[in-house]
Amino acid sequence: MTALVLRGCQVVTMDAGRAEYASGYIAIDGNRIAAVAAGQVPDDLADGRVIDASGCVATPGLVNTHHHLYQWATRGRAVDSTLFQWLTELYPVWARIDERIVLDAATAALAWLARTGCTTSTDHHYVFPRGAGDVLGATVAAARDVGLRFHPTRGSMDLGASSGGLPPDEVVEDIDSILAATEKAISSFHDPEPGSMLRMGVAPCSPFSVTGELMRAAAGLARDRGVRLHTHIAETADESDFCAERFGCTPVEYLESLGWLADDVWLAHAVHLDDAGIARLAATGTGVAHCPSSNARLGAGICRTADLLVAGVPVGLGVDGAASNEESSLLGEAREAVLMARAIGGPQALTVRQSLELATLGGARLIGRADEIGSLEAGKLADIALWRLDGLAHADIADPVAALVLGARPPLELLIVNGETVVERDEVVTVDERHAAAAAVRAASTLREKPWAACRQPGGTACSAEFRHSRSNSVFAMLEVRLRPRRTAGW
Ligand SMILES: [Zn+2]
């Protein structure tokens, strides 16, 4: 017996033949898809709940491959800044997060992500203030409450300003504590079984906030435990300069020297790549989480998506943290990916179907789940987005995929994750949206009012902007003359 059947909708399957049906059905049995086909629902599948989905298009649920959920509570700050300026304004704010703030921020962030068609999200959490409680556990609790499939990563920073890194010393941890906490997170949360709703990853933050020693140790730990690796790389020209001056190589060469180019690794951004770097990513099967809105918001440049795909690099999409992408719409990233690729590469640089593929199957591949999610096929997990296209914005449009990728974001009629309804008629049904919004307001205002108790200079003076900029022996010393608009795009 099938539990649920969606009938009479357009279907974009993303299966091996990229089949699309002008009118078809999807039958769901438990947490898996029982059948997908064109035409009428056969009698033997029509014994469960049947939903008339006419006027809608069904796609695989979208897969978000890069996020920082806690940042939902710090949106709208440093709005005209470069990455390094934005980070140095926000690090002291993030140093005040705690378990409650992260729970409320993550619940709101995930609920909103669900509204934009996302059924599986990763998270990269790398700020662990002392005495803040179980902030990683708070993101796990939020994902369970909202009902999304979740791939959190235990992030980390161990290169503080006094050692030449970008973050203040107060927000970095020592390497032994990081590795112990990462082991514990994997033991506590990781579920390797088929159909898993949660798989952990390991994710030191970036070249300018993490030592090479930690990168190597983290890779060893992840491979011992059979989980995937994630980090930020090649996001800005400033980072390329940092790697050239500190390591004498490009960011990709640096990663390769640390054992970080492999098919169990996916990298956020990868904006500033040369041809040799793209070739190394392709040869090693290393994936890229393309975050077009965040890159544009921070003026970091435009990822060479078309070149990555031609070379055979696995590519998915990410909204990145809401503090650098206030919209946080995963369907919106599919639109931005097309527009950015075409802005630098012409109208054939990325097709609308390629972009939807990045948002679905491409993302599933990055996180090692392409055998279970990312397409609508019998036997795969029932992660489905059903978009309404019969309203004013889309009713007459010729191509449903163009409607999704180039048009206004359509109402989300239904979002199903693991066979369960998460969004119905553009409203999250697993958590109360108004309560989630009120809790997010509380989290953001708590952060505004909370003193940065952890960061006191000798003599008890609280940290200030002047204090941050006065640090010597840090990446600031190198960048002091660069805190102004400079190269705006790499290509
Ligand atoms: Zn990020």
Residues whose N, C-alpha, C, O or C-beta is under 5 A from the ligand:
A	BS01	ZN	D320 G321
